[in-house]
Amino acid sequence: MLLLRAAEARDARAALLLAKTFDPILSKQFGAADREPDLATSAELVPESEEWGALEARRQLEALASYNR
């Protein structure tokens, strides 16, 4: 909930971290079982975080673009 509020306030780092919680690559890597990954939501949040100044966002977006289900 805190990440969501911070992302809504255009905090670049929070938006990127929130995007990562939906990232199917990271979900698989860490064996997360609490939620289904959501590639669309993650891919939507990453460009916003980049626009707001998150330096790591471009790399994250490239990883999402190469993701094969």
C-alpha positions in Angstrom: 0.0 0.0 0.0 2.9 2.4 0.8 4.5 1.8 -2.6 1.2 2.4 -4.3 0.7 5.7 -2.6 4.3 6.8 -3.3 4.0 5.7 -7.0 0.7 7.7 -7.3 2.7 10.7 -6.0 5.1 10.2 -8.9 8.0 8.8 -6.8 10.2 7.2 -9.5 11.8 4.6 -7.2 8.5 3.6 -5.6 6.9 3.2 -9.1 9.8 1.0 -10.2 9.6 -1.1 -7.0 5.9 -1.5 -7.4 6.4 -2.6 -11.0 8.8 -5.2 -9.8 6.1 -6.7 -7.5 4.1 -7.6 -10.7 7.2 -8.7 -12.7 6.8 -12.4 -13.8 10.5 -12.7 -14.2 11.2 -11.8 -10.6 8.2 -13.8 -9.3 9.6 -16.9 -11.0 13.2 -16.2 -9.8 12.2 -15.8 -6.2 9.4 -18.4 -6.2 6.8 -15.9 -5.0 3.5 -17.6 -4.4 1.5 -14.7 -3.0 0.2 -13.2 -6.2 0.0 -13.9 -9.9 2.6 -11.9 -11.8 1.0 -9.3 -14.1 3.2 -8.4 -17.1 0.9 -5.7 -18.3 0.8 -3.8 -15.0 4.6 -4.1 -14.6 5.1 -2.9 -18.2 2.8 0.0 -17.6 4.6 1.2 -14.4 8.2 0.9 -15.6 8.0 3.7 -18.3 6.3 6.0 -15.8 9.2 5.4 -13.3 11.7 6.1 -16.1 9.9 9.3 -17.0 10.0 10.3 -13.3 13.8 9.7 -13.1 14.4 6.0 -12.2 17.7 5.2 -13.8 17.2 1.4 -13.6 13.9 1.5 -15.5 15.2 1.1 -19.0 16.9 -2.2 -18.1 13.8 -3.4 -16.4 11.7 -2.5 -19.4 14.1 -4.4 -21.8 13.9 -7.4 -19.5 10.1 -7.3 -19.6 10.0 -6.9 -23.4 12.1 -10.1 -23.8 10.0 -12.1 -21.4 8.4 -15.3 -22.9 5.7 -16.9 -20.9 
